[in-house]
Amino acid sequence: MKELINLNTPLLERLLRYVKVFTTSDASSNTVPSTPQQWDLLRSLESEMQKMGLQEISLDEKGYLFASLPANVENASVLGLLAHVDTAPDFNGENVRPQIIEHYDGQDIVLKGSGDVLSPAQFPNLTALLGHTLVTTDGTSLLGADDKSGIAIILSVVEYLQAHPDIPHGKLRLGFTPDEEIGRGPKHFDVAKFGADFAYTLDGGSVGELQFENFNAAEATVTFFGRSVHPGSAKDKMINGWERACEFQATLPAHLTPATSEGKEGFIFLRKIDGTLEHCQLHYALRDFERAGLDEKENQLRKTLHAMQQRYGEKCGQLDVVQHYANMREKVADYPQLIDIPKQIMHQLGITPRLEPIRGGTDGAQLSFMGLPTPNLFTGGENFHGKFEFISLDVMNQAANVLVGTIVALSKRE
């Protein structure tokens, strides 16, 4: 087993500095980035990389920050390293006050800002982290390790390579992007300008995660049209769109939901109901690892709506489906070295690789279909998007070591 490089000090310093910058994105915004606060971290990172002496630094008007570390070997492929600056709007991301737990002893951790308890009884993965240094929230915000840990790992690794010019590496392209958490990360990503042959997102979770599969995703909206009449004189006149929406959901054939599915099982997820009596909408997320499975879920919605149209008339409702992203496996499969090499490095470091599918989306999925094959590597964070989020500094260091080993191995392949 190889001895680990110890990057704990720069990793922790960067993580603590980054998570204190408020960067929550906003799906209701039409600006790019979706929130002005993301610029604060982007400009800070731009300055940091300038001080590091990186080259080809550019921050465009859409909030995409690129930079390069030149190669010190010839004929190596150009590798991209990506992370996002925004945090999820699911929970408060402002005034983050991280707690540092040194030499975790396996007991409950009190989140001192709220009094909530981060407990191994509720989160069993904590039991695998005995003796680790953990960074948690104080219970009043999320942490933002998703994905500021990825940024910290990338820049700490690059700094290490700069300090050790004897370590071989090809040209590295770094990319820090906005709005990943609201699904817009790659929307304005200039693949040609980035100029990498392939890339990794540093945006995974617990130790050993190596991900090159994700959901195929679509969003479906079922709209019911009603007729509003004063309830006192509504007999045989009112048509209640809310009631028809409830009927639709109640008569939808049995299917998997997020709460009843796992592994490679897909689902139909009723995310939101909104509108009025005359114009009521059901918003569904459709997910499946196979395109045929996604089509089947769309057909379930169509058949259910058709049955209601048979009863109430064709114009009682309509279904609109928008395709969002596809399974990156289709594109990454042509680059087996992107999976094989990190697996080998993990084995050398005594880490068990976990090739688990992403039960969600990722910038890497969309980028893979834009011509930049981009699997995902672990960072050490867990319980993302809420007050129980935490990260192991020790696992961050393992992730950094995997990345160094992968960079070196890829530099030796043409």
Order of alpha helices (4+ residues) and beta strands (2+ residues): alpha-alpha-beta-beta-beta-beta-beta-beta-beta-alpha-beta-alpha-beta-beta-beta-alpha-beta-beta-alpha-beta-alpha-alpha-alpha-beta-beta-beta-alpha
